[in-house]
Amino acid sequence: MAEKIPSWPKVTIRLYDDRNAEVTIAGRTHPVSNHRDPRQAAIAVVSDRAGQLGRPVRATAVEADGSSWPLIVHPDGRVDAVESESRSSTSSGGTRRPGWPVIAGIALAVVLIAGTTLYFTVLRDGDSDVSKPSEAPKVPTLPEPKVVPDQFSARPVPPGWSTKASWTVDIAAKSAPAVSPDGKQVAILTPDEKVAVFDSNGKVLWQDKVPKDAQSPVYTTIDSKSVLAVAAPDALYYWAGGGAGAASVELPDQAQVQFFGTSPLIKVEGDAGASMVTGGKLKAVPNQPRLSTVLLAEGDKALMARYTGPLFASQLDKGLQTVNPKAPSGSKGIEHVVAASPGRALVLWKSATKDIVTPVVHSTTTGAILATCPVAKEADVESWQWVPDQAGKVAAWGNCVIDFAHKSTARYTDFQPVSITGTTIYGMVGGDLVATTPGGKGQTLPADTARPWGVTGGRALVVHDSTLYALDKK
């Protein structure tokens, strides 16, 4: 049964002495202080969470001497030990079970009679190595989704791609796939509430269960490691890959997880501020200046800005750094900071003419000018969408098409960008879908042409009617 139980949320029960313990669930601690039976009290906390989820949960129990054992805690308070190959050994022809306390078939409402205290029973052979650490959680073995080749005939294909799909797979309704930064992996949510990761040929690499209301997967960075993250209403789950189970961080009520930067930023409505994920916990963004807004997170550093500048970089355990955007020629000061993405800050600069601004893209590290767009009416620029590519080579800010590699910009009249694949920028001109490249001529596409979500292994990923298609090149 254990292999079918998801690895989230991460639960640790730590016993300090015969009166005190601590339970950590998805990064949030629940102290058990001065209790006559801290073990039972700790299990009550875990079983309550299991009841909320409607299923058993995995837990790691750690004794005061450092010995630890994997357990399964059920909603009714039952506890099962998990057999571990690394702990079991053969002696006298028999197999020795790991020795951590197990409650079998006893509900939490049990009445303690005649002063008998219910403790977990330790079943150890005399030569057991109690100090051996528990194994790291692994993703469960689950039935694989059906992956088959097909033809994509429901809509026109994007330019340069054929109707032949080397592989297809059903995905959860209203969800979107994610392509890893190196283009070698594809992650989806399945219709049966799992996250599944494939290689570029459609082979399933690993899977894990996710909560019912989980959002689409996102490749991001946590603790300087590339991870796949899935946000749910109560927690942020993330996987390092290689078969490792999910780590998780419990989220405050009404929290929103944003992936505008290279790392997730957790924002809470009101005055609760913003937090970053580090060391498996939420850490509040430090040193936020008055009247500033937190824009994004990059590792353990947050980018902030006041409406009229400057920019601020705040890193955990370090001081606040001020970044002043460099003024373009002829400017009369900052009109306001618009938005940001990894390494880029969008700023509107005042000109000598009222209501005319110069849109400029700046480095968030030095404040240097990375791209200067043609002047425009401020009212028009306010409706522009910022669409950068994943590699940092091209972008579109409204009708300003940017080539960072060649440090050039061009105006594409009435262009409204919607997505980028490689260096091809897709957008709308009037009611027509067009595709263009920096410095290139726009190509009007047939109505309802499928736009790629990304490219993996030389195949374009498109979605139609909750099915992902990996299209071959023409």
Secondary structure, DSSP 8 states (H G I E B T S, - for coil): -GGGS---S-EEEEE-SSS-EEEEETTEEEEE-S-S-HHHHHHHHHHHHHHHHTS-EEEEEE-TTS-EEEEEE-TTS-EEE---TTT--EETTEE------B--S--TT----TT-----B----TT--TT------B---------EEEE--SS---TTEEEEEEEEEE--TT---EE-TTSSEEEEE-TTSEEEEEETTS-EEEEEE--TT----EEEEETTEEEEEEE-SSEEEEE-STTB--EEEE--TTEEEE-SSSB-EEEESTTS-EEEEETTEEEE--S--TTEEEEEEETTEEEEEETT--EEEEETTS-EEEE-----TT--SEEEEEEEETTEEEEEEE-SSTTEEEEEEEETTT--EEEE---EEHHHHTT--EEE-SSSSEEEETTEEEETTTTEEEE-TTEEEEEEETTEEEEEETTEEEEE-TTS--EE--TT----SEEETTEEEEEETTEEEEEEE-
